[in-house]
């Protein structure tokens, strides 16, 4: 049976699936690059011909009343324009580029009332580029009311701290449940596993009450410590360490290795893929955590993280979608870099045990 048609169908299906998965990311980037007023429009190119407003002696006007003949200076701004004309009572007059996107025309106007408007013509590439700008990224980085670097650093500290401590605790707990024997081990393990069936929202109120009682509001401790009890991570490490042959530990004991040495020379090296996987999963979860970090920080807190900070672009009556999406673009950079650097370990950790030899 010829498998080529089947492969073609599979590749087409996977390509379509990849397109659907990447569509939100593409929309986010395009929205971040659009000029104000275009963010929520389903439009990916500007108009090749458009009518724009004109300023006469620095004042925007559509009708100009002239009492006596005098010289006027007309200006307009048009991005990526190839030709610009000033329409006076329906007659077109070419305007000259002054600087950048600014066009200017000096003309002696006769007495009377004149209809004024600008006509802009762009090439195909100019029309596409006319609605895109980097101003939203500059706004995020340079806005004094949005301390991006501080929010970014707070997110980095919280996500990294929670991920590192979670991996340490889950590795120790997983090792104990996988290779050690103590009274009540099985009931305790399944009791912890059963807690995963309880929705996380139920824990939020008692967690907040404890954090508030301890005086941890507006601190890194409030954002990191309550999330270190990761039962899923404990299960992940326990199942992985279970696959390590007991003969390695027996040989180490014969050679005089202590408990700490066995953990360091056997468990840690062999569990590195799943530990990195857990680190990435925890880092991603804490980096994008919004609700808890909003609850434990007051509006004037210096410990606010990037997801909470991005909400500042949402006003009472409007939302600056361009700036919000530009901030979101910055926020995915650490995740992308981490995954690119550790993707081999991540894939190995997630697929371990899936293939039997």
C-alpha positions as a printed Julia matrix, in Angstrom:
357×3 Matrix{Float64}:
   0.0    0.0    0.0
   1.37   3.4   -1.02
   1.69   5.55   2.11
   2.46   8.81   0.27
  -1.2   10.03   0.06
  -1.65   9.2    3.72
   1.44  11.21   4.64
   0.21  14.15   2.57
  -3.15  14.12   4.37
  -1.4   13.88   7.75
   0.93  16.79   6.92
  -1.98  18.93   5.74
  -3.95  18.14   8.91
  -0.95  18.92  11.12
  -0.3   22.16   9.22
  -3.91  23.26   9.74
  -3.7   22.35  13.42
  -0.44  24.3   13.77
  -2.1   27.29  12.1
  -5.0   27.18  14.57
  -2.61  26.89  17.52
  -0.42  29.79  16.33
  -3.33  32.06  15.38
  -3.7   33.7   18.84
   0.05  34.39  18.93
  -0.01  35.95  15.46
  -3.03  38.06  16.42
  -1.24  39.25  19.56
   1.87  40.33  17.63
  -0.11  42.08  14.87
  -2.27  43.89  17.45
   0.85  45.05  19.29
   2.26  46.49  16.05
  -0.88  48.34  14.92
  -1.32  52.1   15.2
  -3.91  53.47  17.68
  -7.47  52.93  16.53
  -6.65  49.9   14.38
  -6.0   47.28  17.07
  -9.45  45.67  17.09
 -10.15  46.05  13.37
  -9.92  42.99  11.15
  -7.65  44.85   8.75
  -4.06  43.97   7.92
  -3.29  46.71   5.42
  -3.97  50.43   5.18
  -5.88  52.0    2.3
  -3.87  52.75  -0.8
  -5.91  55.92  -1.28
  -7.36  57.81   1.63
  -8.71  61.19   2.69
  -6.94  62.83   5.64
  -7.39  66.0    7.63
  -5.31  69.09   6.88
  -3.95  71.81   9.14
  -3.91  75.44   8.02
  -1.37  77.51   9.94
  -1.33  74.79  12.57
  -5.11  74.57  13.0
  -7.02  71.54  11.68
  -9.81  72.59   9.35
 -12.15  71.31   6.65
 -13.57  74.68   5.6
 -11.46  77.79   5.34
 -12.92  81.31   5.3
 -10.69  83.97   3.75
 -11.59  87.66   4.05
  -8.79  88.9    1.81
  -6.07  87.31  -0.28
  -3.25  85.99   1.89
  -0.65  83.22   1.94
  -1.49  80.14   3.97
   0.65  77.18   5.0
  -1.06  73.79   4.75
   0.39  70.7    6.45
  -0.67  67.1    6.92
   0.88  63.91   8.22
   0.78  60.74   6.12
   2.78  57.6    6.91
   4.37  55.68   4.03
   2.81  58.0    1.42
   4.11  58.05  -2.15
   1.98  60.98  -3.36
   0.1   63.61  -1.36
  -2.29  66.21  -2.75
  -4.14  69.13  -1.22
  -7.7   69.38  -2.48
  -8.99  72.98  -2.56
 -12.58  73.15  -3.78
 -12.03  69.89  -5.68
  -8.79  70.97  -7.37
  -5.68  68.93  -6.51
  -2.36  70.55  -5.68
   0.73  68.4   -4.99
   2.31  68.8   -1.57
   6.03  68.46  -0.85
   7.56  66.35   1.87
   8.94  68.58   4.62
  10.43  65.95   6.93
   9.58  62.36   7.73
   5.84  61.9    7.3
   5.08  65.65   7.27
   3.96  67.26   3.99
   3.61  70.99   3.38
   2.22  73.43   0.8
   2.32  77.24   0.77
  -0.39  78.87  -1.29
  -2.01  82.29  -1.67
  -5.71  81.9   -1.01
  -8.37  84.05  -2.62
 -11.24  85.55  -0.56
 -14.17  83.24   0.05
 -15.0   79.91   1.74
 -12.95  76.97   0.57
 -13.36  73.22   1.15
 -10.02  71.73   2.25
  -8.95  68.1    2.46
  -5.89  65.97   1.86
  -5.63  63.01  -0.49
  -2.95  60.41   0.13
  -1.77  57.71  -2.28
   0.39  54.81  -1.16
   2.05  51.89  -2.87
   1.13  48.35  -1.93
   4.0   47.98   0.56
   3.42  51.46   1.93
  -0.27  50.71   2.48
   0.58  47.56   4.43
   3.21  49.27   6.57
   1.13  52.4    7.2
  -0.92  50.79   9.99
   2.05  49.2   11.79
   4.36  50.89  14.25
   6.71  50.17  17.16
   5.21  52.94  19.29
   3.28  50.49  21.48
   6.54  48.76  22.48
   8.13  52.14  23.22
   5.09  53.08  25.29
   5.46  49.94  27.4
   9.18  50.45  27.97
   9.15  54.22  28.55
   5.81  54.83  30.26
   6.49  56.34  33.73
   3.1   55.04  34.96
   4.02  51.51  33.86
   7.37  50.45  35.42
   7.84  47.53  33.04
  11.32  46.55  34.23
  10.15  46.38  37.84
   7.13  44.24  36.93
   9.35  42.02  34.78
  11.9   41.56  37.58
   9.16  40.75  40.1
   7.72  38.11  37.77
  11.18  36.65  37.24
  11.87  36.43  40.99
   8.47  34.89  41.79
   8.45  32.38  38.92
  12.09  31.33  39.36
  11.87  31.13  43.15
   8.67  29.1   43.1
   9.97  26.78  40.38
  13.32  26.1   42.07
  11.83  25.48  45.52
   9.03  23.33  44.08
  11.53  21.13  42.24
  13.63  20.72  45.4
  10.67  19.81  47.62
   9.02  17.52  45.05
  12.3   15.72  44.34
  12.88  15.06  48.03
   9.27  13.99  48.57
   9.2   11.89  45.41
  12.4   10.1   46.46
  10.96   9.35  49.89
   7.69   7.98  48.49
   9.44   6.0   45.74
  12.38   4.39  47.53
  11.82   4.68  51.27
   9.59   2.65  53.56
   7.79   4.24  56.5
   4.56   3.73  58.37
   1.5    5.08  56.52
   3.34   5.73  53.26
   0.64   4.44  50.91
  -2.38   6.04  52.7
  -0.51   9.34  52.97
   0.43   9.3   49.28
  -3.13   8.61  48.14
  -4.47  11.18  50.57
  -2.22  13.76  48.9
  -3.29  12.54  45.47
  -6.96  12.89  46.39
  -6.39  16.58  47.16
  -5.86  17.13  43.43
  -9.59  16.56  42.92
 -10.39  19.68  44.97
 -10.62  22.85  42.8
  -7.81  25.3   43.54
 -10.28  28.16  44.06
 -11.48  26.5   47.25
  -8.01  26.9   48.78
  -7.77  30.57  47.87
  -9.75  32.04  50.79
  -8.01  30.08  53.58
  -4.64  30.69  51.92
  -5.29  34.42  51.83
  -6.43  34.39  55.47
  -3.18  32.67  56.49
  -1.03  35.01  54.39
  -2.81  38.05  55.82
  -2.47  36.73  59.4
   1.27  36.25  58.88
   1.63  39.8   57.56
   2.92  38.7   54.16
   0.73  40.99  52.05
   2.87  42.93  49.53
   5.82  40.54  49.69
   7.53  37.84  47.65
   6.73  35.31  50.38
   3.0   35.66  49.79
   3.4   34.96  46.08
   5.87  32.07  46.36
   5.37  29.99  49.52
   1.62  29.1   49.19
   2.29  27.43  45.82
   5.2   25.22  46.86
   2.92  22.33  47.89
   2.66  20.9   44.38
   1.03  17.47  44.56
   1.23  16.99  40.8
   4.99  17.62  40.94
   5.3   15.13  43.8
   3.44  12.52  41.74
   5.56  13.25  38.67
   8.85  12.83  40.56
   7.66   9.78  42.51
   6.64   7.95  39.34
   9.9    8.82  37.62
  12.16   7.85  40.54
  10.23   4.56  40.79
  11.83   3.57  37.46
  15.37   3.88  38.83
  16.62   0.31  39.55
  16.96  -0.54  43.25
  20.22  -2.31  42.42
  21.9    1.09  42.01
  21.02   2.05  45.58
  22.09  -1.36  46.9
  25.45  -1.07  45.13
  25.92   2.43  46.52
  25.17   1.22  50.05
  27.73  -1.59  49.66
  30.3    1.01  48.59
  29.57   2.96  51.78
  27.48   5.77  50.3
  25.29   7.64  52.73
  21.74   8.8   52.2
  22.77  12.23  50.96
  25.39  10.77  48.64
  22.91   8.37  47.05
  20.5   11.23  46.51
  23.24  13.37  44.97
  24.98  10.79  42.74
  22.0    8.62  41.74
  18.68  10.42  42.06
  19.64  13.89  40.89
  21.54  12.93  37.68
  19.0   10.31  36.59
  16.01  12.53  37.41
  17.33  15.64  35.66
  14.91  15.45  32.66
  11.77  15.26  34.81
  13.12  17.89  37.21
  13.65  20.29  34.32
  10.18  19.44  33.03
   8.65  20.26  36.41
  10.71  23.47  36.58
   9.37  24.6   33.2
   5.77  23.73  34.06
   5.95  25.5   37.42
   7.76  28.52  35.96
   5.11  28.85  33.25
   2.28  28.56  35.76
   3.71  31.15  38.13
   4.83  33.5   35.36
   1.27  33.72  34.02
  -0.44  33.66  37.44
  -2.71  36.68  37.67
  -5.45  36.2   40.26
  -3.37  35.2   43.29
  -0.72  37.85  42.64
  -3.47  40.44  42.31
  -5.07  39.38  45.6
  -1.91  39.5   47.73
  -0.75  42.89  46.4
  -2.35  46.26  46.98
  -2.63  48.71  44.02
   0.43  50.67  45.21
   2.61  47.61  45.86
   6.13  47.55  44.41
   5.88  43.74  44.18
   3.26  43.65  41.44
   4.11  41.24  38.65
   3.8   41.59  34.89
   0.33  39.97  34.48
  -1.03  42.33  37.16
   0.8   45.29  35.64
  -0.64  44.65  32.18
  -4.11  45.22  33.63
  -3.12  48.9   34.1
  -3.74  49.41  30.38
  -7.42  48.63  30.98
  -9.21  51.85  31.87
 -12.75  52.48  33.08
 -14.04  53.3   29.63
 -11.42  51.99  27.21
  -8.63  49.45  26.83
  -5.3   50.2   25.21
  -5.13  46.91  23.32
  -1.97  47.83  21.43
   0.06  48.54  24.57
  -1.44  45.54  26.38
  -0.48  43.18  23.56
   3.0   44.74  23.35
   3.47  43.98  27.04
   2.19  40.46  26.45
   4.78  40.02  23.69
   7.52  40.94  26.15
   6.06  38.59  28.76
   6.39  35.48  26.58
  10.09  36.01  25.89
  11.39  34.23  29.05
   9.07  31.27  28.41
  10.23  30.98  24.8
  13.91  31.24  25.74
  13.57  28.68  28.54
  11.8   26.17  26.33
  14.31  26.59  23.49
  17.21  25.99  25.89
  15.61  23.04  27.67
  13.33  21.5   25.04
  15.43  18.32  24.78
  15.08  17.66  28.51
  11.41  18.67  28.47
  10.54  16.22  25.69
  12.63  13.49  27.3
  10.96  14.04  30.65
   7.42  14.05  29.22
   7.95  10.94  27.07
   9.96   8.84  29.51
   8.34   5.45  29.9
   6.2    5.93  26.8
   8.45   3.72  24.66
   9.16   0.16  25.76
  12.2   -1.63  24.39
